[in-house]
Amino acid sequence: MVPARNGSAIPVLGFLICAAFIYLSFRDLWLNHKWRTEIGFVKRNGTQFVVDGKALYVNGWNSYWFMDHAVNEHSRYLVSEMLETGAKMGLTVCRTWAFNDGGYNALQISPGRFDERVFKALDHVIAEAKKHDVRLLLCLVNNLQAYGGKSQYVQWAWQEGVGLSSSNDSFFFDPSIRKYFKNYLTALLTRKNSVTGIEYRNDPTIFAWELINEPRCTSDVSGDTLQDWIDEMTGFIKSIDDKHLLTVGLEGFYGPNSPKRLTVHPEMWPSELGTDFVRNSNSSNIDFASVHIYPDHWFHNQTFEDKLKFVVKWMQSHIEDGMKELKKPVLFTEFGLSNLNKDYEPSQRERFYRTIFDVVYKSAKRRKAGAGTLVWQLFMEGMEGFNDEFGIVPHEQDPMYRLMVEQSCRLGKVTGRREEHKLRKLCSHKH
């Protein structure tokens, strides 16, 4: 009996050893997967973003081209490479387009008609972001003509014989166009991701929705038309998706009735665009405010030093609004310094970015409303056709790369997130 018992024990022992080996080998992978599937939604607590009860200050970037590049197999890898690079820099949020209306690789071919191939590309973008622990700020339509924009909606209504006006601003007031846009919103928010199986409205990988990129409605300087549209569309979005944060997508200009138009604006023209930073951002369904920073496009004949002074004043003004008027976070969702300026030198860009990062870092240390920044724009080697005067290809030896890593570490230290697995290794040695 004894030999038989020992003989049966050998395979059992072998099984246990094998099971232990498998467990040890795959434990970290399983834990990492478990962590990834259980990330919480970003929420708002007063003037701060919070995740799982802990403050989050954003250091991120723009890569508007993600969905477009994910459509074709030969360029899809660039999305993963960009997300991997951003993650290595400690960046937490990427802003990208979740729209392409009409034209090449259109997501929405015509009102309510979608290209499944392009929708699957957006599914891929969201799934890859989740894989790299990066969240996405997804923009829903463009005020400008690139990728369709509001002019494409107006054109559709005109072609179907239901348009009230050929003016681009009819996007905001034409009932037929409003219906087009709501149909698109419904399709997007309720989309079930073909890769992850998660509906967009239930996916915490999405940091927030941005209603429209840089809205302007110059046909109504009072701002009433745009405000009415914002109130209606944000209410509609929240009726479908109450889990995600929502912002307008403003440049940050003050309206004609705001005294700040006289003291903070670069010139007088921004108060005549039909927008108002405080009024628009105060909408009840808006969770945080957005601001852009482009002094070299907004001014004429200013020195670089004057631009730096303006940047500090511009940012501090909006952070103050976030604290006193809005009681909401303020995210600087686009900024850049043009390399086409007559006096441009690469060292200027580093100083420009550092100035912006310092304002946000000081705000974060004081628990004020400056909630973070998104650089415009990052792209990968070989994508020069998608570059503009602000584009950066991040390399580890590049001063801009090191500056952005430093900001990730500084903000991580402020929030206590520096000890999280993602930042611990990055911030333990100098770049």
N, C-alpha and C positions, 0 to 999 in steps of 0.2 A: 504493500500500500504506500509506503513512504516514497519509493522511487517514482511511482505514478504521480504522487502529489507534487514532487519537485519538478517533474517533467511538465506538468500543466502550468506551474508557476513561471517557467521561463518565458513562454509567449506573452503571459500577462505582464511580466516585468518589462519585456521588450515594448509592449504596447504603451505602458505608462511612460517609459523613457521617450518614446516617439512623440507621445501627446505633449509631454513637457517641452520637448524641443520645438514643436510646432507653436505651442503657446508663447514661449519666449521669443521666437522668431517673429511672430505676427502680432504680439501684444501692442507694441508701439504703433504699428500700422492701424490696428483696430481702435486704439485710444484716439489716435489722430483723426481717424474717420468719424468716430463718435463725436469728437469735439466739433468737427466741421459740420456735422448734420444737426448739431444742437446750438448753433450760434443764434443769439437773440436778435430781435428787431432793434434797430436804432430808434430810440424814443427821445422826447424832449422833456426836460425838467427845467422850467423857467427859461433862462438864457443859455442853457447848456444842452448839448447832445449827451445822451447816456446810453450805455449798453450794459445790460445785466446790473443796473444800479450804479455803474462806475462811469465817470465823465469820459467823454471822447472828444478830443480836439483833432480836427482833420488836417492831415498833410497828404495831398493827393495831386491828381493831374487830369488833363483832358486828352483823350484820344478819340475824337469824334468818329473816326473811320472804322471802328471795330466791326459793325454789322456788315458794312460794304466789303471788307476784306474776308469776312468769314463765309461769304456766299460761295466763293471759288476755292477749290481745293488747293490750288497752287499758291494762294496767298493766305490761307487760313492760319498757317503756323505763326504768322506775324502777330496775331492776337495773343496767342499763348506766350510768345517771346516777350511781348510788351508787358503783359500781366506778371510774368515771372520776374522781369527786370524791376517793375514797380514794387513788387513784394520784397525783393532783395534790398530795396532802398527804404523799407519800412513804411511805404506809402499805403494808405488804408482805403482810399476812395478814388475811383476813376469816373469822370463824367463823359458820357458818350451818347450818340444819337440813337433813339429807338423809333426813328421815323425815316422814311424815304418815300416821298409821295410823287408818283409819276416818274418818267425818265428811266435811266439805266439802273438795273437791279432794284427796282422799286419794291418796297414792302407793300404799299397800297397802290395797286395798278390804276384803279378808279374808285370812286366812293363805295366803300363796303366790299371791294374785291381785293383779295390779298394773294400774294405769291407765296405758296407754302415753302418753296425753296429758300426764300429770303427770311421767312419766319423761323425756319430751322436754323438759319445762320445766327439769328438773334438768340435762339435757344442755346446754341453753342457758346456764344459770348458769355451768357449768364452762367452756364455750367463751368466754363473755364475760369471765370472770376471766382466762383465758389471754390474751385480746386486750389486756387492760389491765395485764398483768404483775402480777397479784395472785394469791396462792395462797389456797387454801381449807382451813380446818379444818372437816371435815364430821362433824357429830354424828349418831349412829346411832339413838338412842331417847331418850325423855324419862322421867325419874323422875316428873315432874309430869304432870297430865292434859292439858295443852295439846298439841294435835296428836296426840292418842291416848294416847301414853305407855304405861307398863307396865300401867295399868288396862285399856286396850283389849285387850291380849293376854290378860289374865285373863278379860275378858268373852267374848272369842272362845272360849276353852277351856271356859268355863262353858256357853255357848250350844250348843257341840258335844257336851256331856255328858262331856268328858274331864278337866275341871278338878278338881284335888285340893282346892282351897280357893278361896273367894271373896275372900280377903285379897289386896290388891295385891302383897304381898311374895311371893306364890306365883310371880310372874314369875321370881324368882331360883331357885326350887327345883323347880318342876313340870316333869317331863320333857317333857310335850306342848308346853308353852310354850317351853321351851328349843329344841325342834325347830322351832317356828314361827319363832323369832328367827334360828336358823341358816339356815333357808330364805331369809329376807329378806336376811341377810348375803351369802349365795351369789349371789342375784339382783343385789344392788347391786354387789358387788366385781367381778363378771364382766360387768357391763353394758357393752355397746359403745356409746359415745357416738354418737348419730345425726348430730351436727354435725361432730365431729372425726374420727370413726372409730377412736378410741382407747378401749380398755377402761379402766374406772375404775382398776383395779389397776395399770395401766401408765402412768398419766397423772401427770407430775410437777407439774402445776398443783395437784393435791391436796397440801397441806402435810402433813396427817396425818389419821387417823381418831380420833374421840373416841367411846368406847364408849357412854357414857350421860351425860346431863346431870344433874348433882347427885344421884348415887345415895344412897339411904338405905334401910336395911332394919331398921326399928325392932323387928320381931318377934324379931330375934336380936341383942341388944346386944353379944354376944361378937365379932361381925363374921365368924364362920366361914362363914355362908351366903353373904354377899356376896363374900367372898374366893374361895370355891369357884367361884362364878359367873364372877368376873373371870378366874380362871385358865383355866377351860374356854373361855370365849368369846374371850379374847385368843389362846389357842393355835389355836382354829379359824380366826380371822381371818388369823393369820400363815401358816397352812397353805395359804391361798388367795392371800394377798398379803404377800410378804416384802419388798416395795420401800418401803412407806410406814411412817412412824412411827406410833405408837399411844399414846394416853393414856387414862386412865380417865374423867375428867370430874368429878373431886372438887371439893368446896368447900374442902377443906383441914383439916377437923376431925380431932383426934386421938382415938384409941380409949380405952376404959376402963383399959387397962393402961399407957398412955403417961404418964410424969410431966409432960409438957408440957400435958396437959389442965388441970393445976392452975395453971400459970403463964402460959399463952398464950391459952387459950380466953376468949372474951368472958364466958361464964357457964358453968354446969355442964352444961346440957342437951346441948351438942354432942357430949359423949362417950358419949351414949346413943342414937346414931343408927345403930349397926351399921356404921359406917365407921371407917377408921383411915388417915390420910394416909400414914404411913411404910409400914405393912404393905401396903396396897393398891398403892401406887406401886412397891413393891419387887418386884412380880410380874415374873417373868423376861421376859415378852413386852411389858412396858410400857417405852416408850423415854423418856418424860418425864412429869413430874408437873404437875398443874394445881391452881390455887388460885383461889378467888373472894374478893372483898373487899366486904362490905356491913355496915359497923359500925352504920349507922342501922337496920338490920333485926335485928341480932343483940343489940343493947344496949337497955336501957330507961333513960331519963333521964340520958343522957350529954351533956356539953357538946361543942361542935364541937372545941374544943382537945383534949379527951380522946380523941375519935375519931381525930384526927390522930396522937396518940401511939400509939394502938392499932395503926393502920395500919403504922407503921414497925416496931413490935415484931413484928406478925403476919408481915410480909413477910421481915424479917431472920431470923425463926425458920425459915421454910420454905426460904429460900436456904441457911441453915446445914444443914438436913436434906439438901438437894440435894448439898451439898459432902461432908458427913461420912457420912450414913447411906445415901443412895441412889446418889450419884455419877452423877446424871442432871440434865439441865436442869429448871428449874422455871418454868413459864409461867403468868402471872396472867391467866387466860382470861376473867374477868368482873370488873368493878368499876364502882361508881357511887356518887353521892351524891344522895339523894332530894330533890326540890324540894318535897316535902310536909312536911318537917320544920318544926316550929313556928318555929324561929329561922332558917329558910333565907334566904340571900342569894346571888345569882348569883356574887359574888366568892368565896364559900366553895368552890364547885365547882372554880374555877380553882386555889385553894390545895390542895384535896384531890387533884386530878389531878397537880399539880406535885410534891406529896410522893411520890406513887407513882412518877412518872417519874424523880424524882431517885434513889430507892432502886435502881431498875433500872439507871440510867445509871452509878451508882457501882459496882454489881456488875459491869457490863460492863467498865468501865475496869480492874477488878481481876481480870478473867477468872474471876469466880465464877459460881454456878449460876443467878442471876436472868436468865432468858433472854428476857424481854420481857413485854408487856402487850397486852390486847385490851379496849378500852373497851366497856362496855355502855351504850347502844347508839346507833348512828347510823341516821338515816332521812332521807328527802327531804321537801321542802315538799309539803304537801297530803296527808300520810300520818298525820295526827293520830290516826286510829283505831288505829294500830299503836304509838302512843307509850305510854310508861308514865312513872313518876315520875323516870326516869333518862335519857330520850331527848334526843338532841341533833341538831339540823339544822345541819350545818357550813357556815358562811359565811366567806369570806376575811377579813372585817372583825371576825369574832368572836374574842374572846380565847382561847376553847377551840381554835379552828382554828389560831391562831398557835402555841399551846402544843404542839399535836400535831405541827405542822410542825417546830418547834424540836427536839422529841424525835427525829424522823426524822433530822434533820441531825446531832444529837449522836451517835446510835448509828451512823450512817453513817461518821462520823469515827473512831470507836473501831475499827471493823472494816476501815477503808480502802475501804468501799463508797461513800463520799461522792463519789468521783471517777467513779463509774459514771454513764452517760448520764441515768439517771432522777433522780439526786439532784444532779448538778452544777449544773443550772440553778436548781433549787428552792432550794438552799442558798447560792447566790452572791449573793442579795440578801435583805434583811431583810423580814419580813412585818409 
